[in-house]
Amino acid sequence: MNLWQRLTLIICLLSLSAFALPGKAQATTVAAEQASEYLPSLRGQRVALVVNQTSRVGEQHLVDYLLAEGIEVVKVLAPEHGFRGDAGAGETITDAIDPRTGLPILSIYGKTKKPSPAMLADVDTIVFDIQDVGARFYTYISTMHYVMEAAAEQGIAMMVLDRPNPNGAFVDGPVLDSAFQSFVGMHEIPLLHGMTVGELALMIKGEGWIQQAQDLSLTVIPVADYARTEAYSLPVAPSPNLPDDQAIQLYPSLCLFEATAVSIGRGTDFPFQVMGHDEVHLGDFKFSPRSMPKSAPSPKLEGQIVYGKDLRDSDLQGLDLSLLISAHQAFTKAGVTFFTAPDFMDKLSGTDALRKAIEAGQSEAEIRASWQADLARFKARRQPYLLYP
């Protein structure tokens, strides 16, 4: 190859690297980073934001970005874990003033979960922008439900800035039985629903799951260049006990252990990535939960030496029941109570059928078979609301 041929080859390679190849996926762009799609609708409006630490436009918080763009943000409605995401699971959020902006922060995770007419009296539009993880019991979608209902009842427009679902490739688990509806499960969807919050907002309105659903003016700004099966790494931890991608991947399977005697690592540096017990040894890995004020002030089995499994390098995805079933078998053999909070287990599961099946000794295959008809009906029901391939 002569010098001219070499130069030509180099120029061709450089040219190819500058452009997307045919069929190559483009970079996903969350809705909040598509300003031209939503800023015009917010100008001249008094805006309330339902946001937390994941509500980012690049490196900037959505609140700061909108204020810099001249949008009249009048208040922040704070969900579980708080506006800045530093409150622990279940910790009551209190009203406050944001020291950075001077905006009032009103809690919608405490005594009030549904914004009152007084809270929204000076609001024209509510913007919801929170990163979800795709499990029904993760409470941000319940917060969205109540905010949508308040907006419908009070004639306030609602806008959802969508973000990817890091567990979006999976539709699995029991569909919620309305008899077990609670704040950790409000909708007739599976434990893993495979939808984004924007798609769920459309379904909540379309299926009439809120009061006066027909009256809600709802706008969803989609994620650009996104397919639900593609991997998505969250740039900001969505809550204190989901610090990384591995914890988010394991969360759907390990969260069910919250209703049992087993620790899943709250009070360690690797929550939702390990499991174990002090009396019933579930493996050879040892850890000891400790009080961590921001994420686990009083963790299960605090100060005890716990024996179990280290799942930090596990490739487990979706909803895996083998860990739950094998742990139950070990506890039964040892004569130790496994489901220490059976009612909470049923709320997390959205049914009492899963707990009863495990107690009856059913296999994972048998349990999964019992879900399939309901999952097929759900997939058909959700189809009109899907935004992504």
Disulfide bonds with the S-S distance in Angstrom:
none
